[in-house]
Amino acid sequence: MFKSDKRPENKPRKKTSLKLGLEASYSLNRVEGLVVSKDMQRMFRHFEASGMPHEARRAAIRSKYGKKAG
């Protein structure tokens, strides 16, 4: 156990989520060889500015870029 870790041994750690900013995620995408189009960048900025919930973001992405049935 680290000195800075003051929680008891039997208490589990809280699960936290990692949220990257748009610029950081674009940088990671470039390293992986992925390019985010200007249209997608605008869409993601709109999501951030409007405070859209995650499920609504996923639904918007699916409706715009997902495979069409049929």
N, CA, C and O atoms as CSV, one atom per row, in Angstrom:
chain,resi,resn,atom,element,x,y,z
A,1,MET,N,N,0.848,-1.177,0.000
A,1,MET,CA,C,0.000,0.000,0.000
A,1,MET,C,C,0.893,1.239,0.000
A,1,MET,O,O,1.883,1.301,0.730
A,2,PHE,N,N,0.537,2.216,-0.819
A,2,PHE,CA,C,1.290,3.455,-0.888
A,2,PHE,C,C,0.966,4.337,0.302
A,2,PHE,O,O,-0.133,4.266,0.852
A,3,LYS,N,N,1.911,5.160,0.699
A,3,LYS,CA,C,1.691,6.055,1.827
A,3,LYS,C,C,0.525,7.001,1.579
A,3,LYS,O,O,-0.218,7.320,2.507
A,4,SER,N,N,0.354,7.454,0.343
A,4,SER,CA,C,-0.710,8.404,0.040
A,4,SER,C,C,-2.086,7.743,-0.028
A,4,SER,O,O,-3.105,8.433,-0.074
A,5,ASP,N,N,-2.118,6.421,-0.036
A,5,ASP,CA,C,-3.377,5.678,-0.113
A,5,ASP,C,C,-3.898,5.459,1.301
A,5,ASP,O,O,-3.438,4.550,1.992
A,6,LYS,N,N,-4.844,6.271,1.738
A,6,LYS,CA,C,-5.309,6.262,3.118
A,6,LYS,C,C,-6.558,5.412,3.336
A,6,LYS,O,O,-7.077,5.377,4.452
A,7,ARG,N,N,-7.050,4.737,2.322
A,7,ARG,CA,C,-8.260,3.942,2.489
A,7,ARG,C,C,-7.928,2.615,3.163
A,7,ARG,O,O,-6.826,2.092,2.997
A,8,PRO,N,N,-8.871,2.072,3.919
A,8,PRO,CA,C,-8.634,0.762,4.557
A,8,PRO,C,C,-8.443,-0.323,3.509
A,8,PRO,O,O,-8.936,-0.202,2.387
A,9,GLU,N,N,-7.741,-1.363,3.865
A,9,GLU,CA,C,-7.436,-2.467,2.947
A,9,GLU,C,C,-8.694,-3.142,2.407
A,9,GLU,O,O,-8.707,-3.579,1.256
A,10,ASN,N,N,-9.735,-3.234,3.205
A,10,ASN,CA,C,-10.922,-3.971,2.778
A,10,ASN,C,C,-11.914,-3.110,2.008
A,10,ASN,O,O,-12.921,-3.630,1.526
A,11,LYS,N,N,-11.667,-1.828,1.877
A,11,LYS,CA,C,-12.588,-0.947,1.156
A,11,LYS,C,C,-12.171,-0.877,-0.312
A,11,LYS,O,O,-11.050,-0.471,-0.616
A,12,PRO,N,N,-13.066,-1.271,-1.229
A,12,PRO,CA,C,-12.693,-1.243,-2.654
A,12,PRO,C,C,-12.578,0.192,-3.175
A,12,PRO,O,O,-13.196,1.115,-2.647
A,13,ARG,N,N,-11.780,0.347,-4.213
A,13,ARG,CA,C,-11.643,1.651,-4.851
A,13,ARG,C,C,-12.913,1.992,-5.612
A,13,ARG,O,O,-13.604,1.113,-6.127
A,14,LYS,N,N,-13.205,3.282,-5.672
A,14,LYS,CA,C,-14.328,3.728,-6.486
A,14,LYS,C,C,-13.957,3.597,-7.947
A,14,LYS,O,O,-12.819,3.862,-8.334
A,15,LYS,N,N,-14.904,3.195,-8.744
A,15,LYS,CA,C,-14.665,3.142,-10.182
A,15,LYS,C,C,-14.837,4.549,-10.733
A,15,LYS,O,O,-15.842,5.211,-10.474
A,16,THR,N,N,-13.870,4.986,-11.477
A,16,THR,CA,C,-13.951,6.302,-12.095
A,16,THR,C,C,-13.837,6.144,-13.592
A,16,THR,O,O,-13.265,5.174,-14.090
A,17,SER,N,N,-14.384,7.099,-14.296
A,17,SER,CA,C,-14.272,7.044,-15.748
A,17,SER,C,C,-13.274,8.094,-16.194
A,17,SER,O,O,-13.108,9.133,-15.555
A,18,LEU,N,N,-12.624,7.806,-17.285
A,18,LEU,CA,C,-11.655,8.719,-17.856
A,18,LEU,C,C,-12.310,9.456,-18.994
A,18,LEU,O,O,-12.870,8.844,-19.903
A,19,LYS,N,N,-12.240,10.758,-18.946
A,19,LYS,CA,C,-12.824,11.551,-20.019
A,19,LYS,C,C,-11.713,12.399,-20.625
A,19,LYS,O,O,-11.087,13.216,-19.948
A,20,LEU,N,N,-11.489,12.186,-21.900
A,20,LEU,CA,C,-10.493,12.968,-22.610
A,20,LEU,C,C,-11.158,14.157,-23.281
A,20,LEU,O,O,-12.307,14.074,-23.713
A,21,GLY,N,N,-10.442,15.247,-23.365
A,21,GLY,CA,C,-10.935,16.373,-24.129
A,21,GLY,C,C,-10.871,16.063,-25.615
A,21,GLY,O,O,-10.229,15.100,-26.034
A,22,LEU,N,N,-11.534,16.878,-26.396
A,22,LEU,CA,C,-11.569,16.633,-27.842
A,22,LEU,C,C,-10.179,16.676,-28.453
A,22,LEU,O,O,-9.831,15.810,-29.256
A,23,GLU,N,N,-9.385,17.663,-28.088
A,23,GLU,CA,C,-8.053,17.774,-28.684
A,23,GLU,C,C,-7.174,16.570,-28.331
A,23,GLU,O,O,-6.422,16.076,-29.172
A,24,ALA,N,N,-7.270,16.108,-27.099
A,24,ALA,CA,C,-6.489,14.937,-26.695
A,24,ALA,C,C,-6.931,13.701,-27.466
A,24,ALA,O,O,-6.102,12.895,-27.888
A,25,SER,N,N,-8.232,13.557,-27.646
A,25,SER,CA,C,-8.711,12.382,-28.379
A,25,SER,C,C,-8.317,12.456,-29.848
A,25,SER,O,O,-8.023,11.427,-30.456
A,26,TYR,N,N,-8.305,13.659,-30.432
A,26,TYR,CA,C,-7.858,13.802,-31.824
A,26,TYR,C,C,-6.380,13.441,-31.939
A,26,TYR,O,O,-5.968,12.815,-32.915
A,27,SER,N,N,-5.585,13.830,-30.950
A,27,SER,CA,C,-4.161,13.489,-30.967
A,27,SER,C,C,-3.962,11.983,-30.901
A,27,SER,O,O,-3.134,11.432,-31.626
A,28,LEU,N,N,-4.718,11.315,-30.033
A,28,LEU,CA,C,-4.622,9.856,-29.952
A,28,LEU,C,C,-5.050,9.209,-31.258
A,28,LEU,O,O,-4.437,8.237,-31.699
A,29,ASN,N,N,-6.088,9.734,-31.876
A,29,ASN,CA,C,-6.539,9.197,-33.159
A,29,ASN,C,C,-5.452,9.335,-34.213
A,29,ASN,O,O,-5.225,8.410,-34.993
A,30,ARG,N,N,-4.781,10.472,-34.246
A,30,ARG,CA,C,-3.708,10.672,-35.233
A,30,ARG,C,C,-2.586,9.658,-35.034
A,30,ARG,O,O,-2.045,9.128,-36.004
A,31,VAL,N,N,-2.239,9.389,-33.782
A,31,VAL,CA,C,-1.200,8.396,-33.502
A,31,VAL,C,C,-1.613,7.029,-34.034
A,31,VAL,O,O,-0.780,6.277,-34.539
A,32,GLU,N,N,-2.889,6.714,-33.920
A,32,GLU,CA,C,-3.402,5.432,-34.393
A,32,GLU,C,C,-3.661,5.421,-35.902
A,32,GLU,O,O,-4.030,4.390,-36.465
A,33,GLY,N,N,-3.467,6.558,-36.546
A,33,GLY,CA,C,-3.675,6.628,-37.982
A,33,GLY,C,C,-5.110,6.916,-38.380
A,33,GLY,O,O,-5.481,6.714,-39.536
A,34,LEU,N,N,-5.921,7.384,-37.447
A,34,LEU,CA,C,-7.321,7.701,-37.731
A,34,LEU,C,C,-7.474,9.202,-37.930
A,34,LEU,O,O,-6.811,9.997,-37.263
A,35,VAL,N,N,-8.334,9.576,-38.833
A,35,VAL,CA,C,-8.583,10.982,-39.103
A,35,VAL,C,C,-10.048,11.275,-38.828
A,35,VAL,O,O,-10.931,10.565,-39.308
A,36,VAL,N,N,-10.300,12.319,-38.058
A,36,VAL,CA,C,-11.671,12.734,-37.762
A,36,VAL,C,C,-12.010,13.866,-38.721
A,36,VAL,O,O,-11.323,14.887,-38.762
A,37,SER,N,N,-13.074,13.675,-39.491
A,37,SER,CA,C,-13.456,14.674,-40.497
A,37,SER,C,C,-13.902,15.975,-39.830
A,37,SER,O,O,-14.244,15.992,-38.647
A,38,LYS,N,N,-13.895,17.045,-40.589
A,38,LYS,CA,C,-14.350,18.348,-40.088
A,38,LYS,C,C,-15.810,18.263,-39.641
A,38,LYS,O,O,-16.198,18.868,-38.642
A,39,ASP,N,N,-16.614,17.506,-40.392
A,39,ASP,CA,C,-18.019,17.334,-40.038
A,39,ASP,C,C,-18.156,16.659,-38.671
A,39,ASP,O,O,-18.965,17.081,-37.845
A,40,MET,N,N,-17.368,15.617,-38.438
A,40,MET,CA,C,-17.406,14.929,-37.152
A,40,MET,C,C,-16.907,15.839,-36.033
A,40,MET,O,O,-17.459,15.824,-34.932
A,41,GLN,N,N,-15.876,16.625,-36.302
A,41,GLN,CA,C,-15.375,17.548,-35.291
A,41,GLN,C,C,-16.456,18.552,-34.890
A,41,GLN,O,O,-16.619,18.851,-33.707
A,42,ARG,N,N,-17.192,19.070,-35.874
A,42,ARG,CA,C,-18.294,19.993,-35.584
A,42,ARG,C,C,-19.358,19.308,-34.739
A,42,ARG,O,O,-19.876,19.886,-33.784
A,43,MET,N,N,-19.676,18.071,-35.100
A,43,MET,CA,C,-20.686,17.322,-34.374
A,43,MET,C,C,-20.256,17.118,-32.918
A,43,MET,O,O,-21.063,17.312,-32.008
A,44,PHE,N,N,-18.998,16.730,-32.685
A,44,PHE,CA,C,-18.509,16.506,-31.323
A,44,PHE,C,C,-18.479,17.806,-30.525
A,44,PHE,O,O,-18.786,17.800,-29.333
A,45,ARG,N,N,-18.116,18.915,-31.158
A,45,ARG,CA,C,-18.140,20.212,-30.463
A,45,ARG,C,C,-19.565,20.566,-30.060
A,45,ARG,O,O,-19.799,21.090,-28.971
A,46,HIS,N,N,-20.526,20.273,-30.957
A,46,HIS,CA,C,-21.933,20.521,-30.642
A,46,HIS,C,C,-22.371,19.676,-29.445
A,46,HIS,O,O,-23.069,20.169,-28.559
A,47,PHE,N,N,-21.967,18.412,-29.417
A,47,PHE,CA,C,-22.301,17.540,-28.290
A,47,PHE,C,C,-21.790,18.145,-26.986
A,47,PHE,O,O,-22.523,18.219,-26.000
A,48,GLU,N,N,-20.530,18.575,-26.986
A,48,GLU,CA,C,-19.928,19.142,-25.787
A,48,GLU,C,C,-20.636,20.422,-25.362
A,48,GLU,O,O,-20.936,20.605,-24.182
A,49,ALA,N,N,-20.905,21.309,-26.318
A,49,ALA,CA,C,-21.510,22.604,-26.005
A,49,ALA,C,C,-22.935,22.448,-25.474
A,49,ALA,O,O,-23.365,23.203,-24.602
A,50,SER,N,N,-23.656,21.474,-25.999
A,50,SER,CA,C,-25.052,21.303,-25.602
A,50,SER,C,C,-25.208,20.457,-24.343
A,50,SER,O,O,-26.293,20.401,-23.763
A,51,GLY,N,N,-24.128,19.796,-23.916
A,51,GLY,CA,C,-24.216,18.940,-22.734
A,51,GLY,C,C,-25.082,17.715,-22.956
A,51,GLY,O,O,-25.705,17.201,-22.026
A,52,MET,N,N,-25.114,17.254,-24.196
A,52,MET,CA,C,-25.938,16.112,-24.578
A,52,MET,C,C,-25.515,14.862,-23.802
A,52,MET,O,O,-24.320,14.592,-23.679
A,53,PRO,N,N,-26.481,14.094,-23.276
A,53,PRO,CA,C,-26.135,12.863,-22.558
A,53,PRO,C,C,-25.489,11.828,-23.489
A,53,PRO,O,O,-25.670,11.866,-24.706
A,54,HIS,N,N,-24.738,10.912,-22.891
A,54,HIS,CA,C,-23.977,9.929,-23.677
A,54,HIS,C,C,-24.856,9.086,-24.586
A,54,HIS,O,O,-24.500,8.845,-25.739
A,55,GLU,N,N,-25.990,8.638,-24.088
A,55,GLU,CA,C,-26.857,7.789,-24.913
A,55,GLU,C,C,-27.380,8.558,-26.118
A,55,GLU,O,O,-27.487,8.002,-27.211
A,56,ALA,N,N,-27.703,9.825,-25.929
A,56,ALA,CA,C,-28.169,10.648,-27.052
A,56,ALA,C,C,-27.044,10.860,-28.063
A,56,ALA,O,O,-27.291,10.888,-29.269
A,57,ARG,N,N,-25.817,11.010,-27.582
A,57,ARG,CA,C,-24.662,11.149,-28.494
A,57,ARG,C,C,-24.499,9.892,-29.338
A,57,ARG,O,O,-24.323,9.955,-30.555
A,58,ARG,N,N,-24.563,8.739,-28.657
A,58,ARG,CA,C,-24.416,7.469,-29.388
A,58,ARG,C,C,-25.525,7.301,-30.421
A,58,ARG,O,O,-25.273,6.843,-31.536
A,59,ALA,N,N,-26.743,7.668,-30.057
A,59,ALA,CA,C,-27.869,7.546,-30.987
A,59,ALA,C,C,-27.672,8.463,-32.197
A,59,ALA,O,O,-27.963,8.065,-33.325
A,60,ALA,N,N,-27.184,9.678,-31.973
A,60,ALA,CA,C,-26.947,10.610,-33.073
A,60,ALA,C,C,-25.856,10.085,-34.009
A,60,ALA,O,O,-25.971,10.201,-35.229
A,61,ILE,N,N,-24.809,9.515,-33.439
A,61,ILE,CA,C,-23.716,8.968,-34.254
A,61,ILE,C,C,-24.220,7.765,-35.048
A,61,ILE,O,O,-23.920,7.633,-36.234
A,62,ARG,N,N,-24.994,6.878,-34.389
A,62,ARG,CA,C,-25.536,5.713,-35.088
A,62,ARG,C,C,-26.440,6.116,-36.242
A,62,ARG,O,O,-26.371,5.535,-37.325
A,63,SER,N,N,-27.292,7.116,-36.010
A,63,SER,CA,C,-28.230,7.506,-37.060
A,63,SER,C,C,-27.516,8.148,-38.244
A,63,SER,O,O,-27.966,8.036,-39.384
A,64,LYS,N,N,-26.406,8.818,-37.970
A,64,LYS,CA,C,-25.693,9.503,-39.054
A,64,LYS,C,C,-24.709,8.579,-39.780
A,64,LYS,O,O,-24.613,8.621,-41.006
A,65,TYR,N,N,-23.982,7.748,-39.032
A,65,TYR,CA,C,-22.902,6.963,-39.623
A,65,TYR,C,C,-23.115,5.462,-39.598
A,65,TYR,O,O,-22.336,4.728,-40.206
A,66,GLY,N,N,-24.153,4.977,-38.907
A,66,GLY,CA,C,-24.385,3.547,-38.781
A,66,GLY,C,C,-24.865,2.930,-40.080
A,66,GLY,O,O,-25.345,3.622,-40.978
A,67,LYS,N,N,-24.725,1.594,-40.163
A,67,LYS,CA,C,-25.214,0.877,-41.341
A,67,LYS,C,C,-26.719,0.963,-41.395
A,67,LYS,O,O,-27.399,0.882,-40.371
A,68,LYS,N,N,-27.226,1.124,-42.580
A,68,LYS,CA,C,-28.670,1.137,-42.790
A,68,LYS,C,C,-29.133,-0.308,-42.998
A,68,LYS,O,O,-28.503,-1.061,-43.741
A,69,ALA,N,N,-30.217,-0.690,-42.355
A,69,ALA,CA,C,-30.755,-2.047,-42.505
A,69,ALA,C,C,-31.397,-2.186,-43.886
A,69,ALA,O,O,-31.990,-1.246,-44.416
A,70,GLY,N,N,-31.265,-3.342,-44.428
A,70,GLY,CA,C,-31.960,-3.567,-45.698
A,70,GLY,C,C,-31.120,-4.021,-46.740
A,70,GLY,O,O,-31.588,-4.246,-47.857
